[in-house]
C-alpha cells in the first residue's frame, strides 16, 4: 500500500540530511520532489498545489531543534499537513437515531459495495455489538442479490430476501419495516451501480434516499481508480448528501492517491478503508496513522488494536504461564503463533503496518505468507509425539515428514533450526534474561529465513 509514495518521500528526506536548517532554497528543492511524488501517486493536481503551498508556509524558517536534522524536521511538517489533508481525526460512523439506523451504500459497479456491506455488517456486530440486517436493492446486476445473501449466510448476519421483479424503493421500505419489527439496530442497504455515472442511477438512489432518510450515506469507491475516484465522488456528492467515504482495495494500490485526494475534493470524511479481500479487511480510517504509513513510520497503534481483536488472549496467557514456569515450548505452541499471525491478516498485513526500516528488514529475512504456510504444513505432518518432543525427529522421520508436507528435507531442517532458536529465547525469557532475548530476537519470527 502506497509503497511508491513512501519510497519517493524517503528519498526527499535523505537529501536534506547534513544541512543546518530548513531554508527557502532547500525547501523548494524538497517540495519539487514531493510534488512529483504526489503526482505519480495519482493525487489530484489542485490537491498537490494546495498541499505543497501549505507545507512550504509551515516549514519556512522552522528551526531544527535539538538532535533533529532538517529531513526529520520536514517529516514533522509533512506529517502534520498530510493529516490535515486527510481529515485530522477519525470520523466515527453515526448510529445515533431511533433504530433501525439506515446506512445507504452508494457507488459505481465494481467498487466493492456488496462485499463492503458484508464487511461493515460484520464490523458493527463484532465491535459495536449491533444486530444488523442486510438488504440488496440491486435488481439489475445478475446474481447481485444472491451474492449478498451468500455473504450474509457466511457471516451469520440477517438478510432480507428480495428479487429482481420488485422495485428498489419497495424492497428498501419492506426491509426497513422488517428491521423495525424485528428489533434490528442497523439496516445496511446495498444499491445498484453502473459502469459510469448516469441519470437513471442517480434518480434511483435519490429516490431511495428520500424514502429511507438514512443516517449515513456512504460513498464506496475503488482506490485503484485514482483521479477518476475523485471525479466520481464529486458527482455522487452533488447528487446526494453524502456523510462519508469508504475507500476499497487500498491494499492493491501502491500509489494510493485517492486516499489523499478524496477528502479534500468532496469535503466528506473517509470513514473506512478496505485493506484486504478477507471479511475482516475493513478498518476505521485514521488520518494521522495513514500519514505515518505514507511517511514510512508504520502504524503500530492499528497493529495493537488488531492484536487485541484477533489474538486468542486465553491461548496467549496459557503460553505466557507455560514459559514463566520454564515448561517446554513445543511445536504445538510454535504452530499456535502462526495461527495467531494468520488471524491478523498474515505477514504481508503486519509488515504493511510496521515502520519502513523494520518492514524492509523483515522482507530481507524472507518472512512471507508462503513460508508461514509451509511451516504449518510441516508441523501438521508430524505425529503428536514429534510435536511435543522435536528432539526425537531424526533422518528417517524427517524424510517422512517432508514427503507428507510435500516439501524437501532441507525445509524440515530449517523449521527445526528456527524452532530451536525460538525455544532458546523462551528459556531466556523464563529466567528473566530479557536483554539476552532482545539480542537474539533476529531468528525468532516463525518463517524467518537465514
C-alpha positions, 0 to 999 in steps of 0.5 A: 500500500502506497509503497511508491509514495513512501519510497519517493518521500524517503528519498526527499528526506535523505537529501536534506540530511547534513544541512543546518536548517530548513531554508527557502532554497532547500525547501523548494528543492524538497517540495519539487520532489514531493510534488512529483511524488504526489503526482505519480501517486495519482493525487489530484493536481489542485490537491498537490498545489494546495498541499505543497503551498501549505507545507512550504508556509509551515516549514519556512524558517522552522528551526531544527531543534535539538538532535533533529536534522532538517529531513526529520524536521520536514517529516514533522511538517509533512506529517502534520499537513498530510493529516490535515489533508486527510481529515485530522481525526477519525470520523466515527460512523453515526448510529445515533437515531431511533433504530433501525439506523439506515446506512445507504451504500452508494457507488459505481459497479465494481467498487466493492459495495456488496462485499463492503456491506458484508464487511461493515455488517460484520464490523458493527456486530463484532465491535459495536455489538449491533444486530444488523440486517442486510438488504440488496436493492440491486435488481439489475446486476445478475446474481447481485442479490444472491451474492449478498445473501451468500455473504450474509449466510457466511457471516451469520448476519440477517438478510432480507430476501428480495428479487429482481421483479420488485422495485428498489424503493419497495424492497428498501421500505419492506426491509426497513419495516422488517428491521423495525419489527424485528428489533434490528439496530442497523439496516445496511442497504446495498444499491445498484451501480453502473459502469459510469455515472448516469441519470437513471442511477442517480434518480434511483438512489435519490429516490431511495434516499428520500424514502429511507432518510438514512443516517449515513450515506456512504460513498464506496469507491475503488482506490485503484481508480485514482483521479477518476475516484475523485471525479466520481465522488464529486458527482455522487456528492452533488447528487446526494448528501453524502456523510462519508467515504469508504475507500476499497482495495487500498491494499492493491494500490501502491500509489494510493492517491485517492486516499489523499485526494478524496477528502479534500475534493468532496469535503466528506470524511473517509470513514473506512478503508478496505485493506484486504479481500478477507471479511475482516479487511475493513478498518476505521480510517485514521488520518494521522496513522495513514500519514505515518504509513505514507511517511514510512513510520508504520502504524503500530497503534492499528497493529495493537488494536488488531492484536487485541481483536484477533489474538486468542488472549486465553491461548496467549496467557496459557503460553505466557504461564507455560514459559514463566514456569520454564515448561517446554515450548513445543511445536504445538505452541510454535504452530499456535503463533502462526495461527495467531499471525494468520488471524491478523491478516498474515505477514504481508498485513503486519509488515504493511503496518510496521515502520519502513526500516523494520518492514524492509528488514523483515522482507530481507529475512524472507518472512512471507505468507508462503513460508508461514504456510509451509511451516504449518504444513510441516508441523501438521505432518508430524505425529503428536509425539514429534510435536511435543518432543522435536528432539526425537525427529531424526533422518528417517522421520524427517524424510517422512515428514517432508514427503507428507508436507510435500516439501524437501528435507532441507525445509524440515531442517530449517523449521527445526533450526528456527524452532530451536532458536525460538525455544532458546529465547523462551528459556531466556525469557523464563529466567528473566534474561530479557536483554539476552532475548532482545539480542537474539530476537533476529531468528525468532519470527516463525518463517524467518529465513537465514 
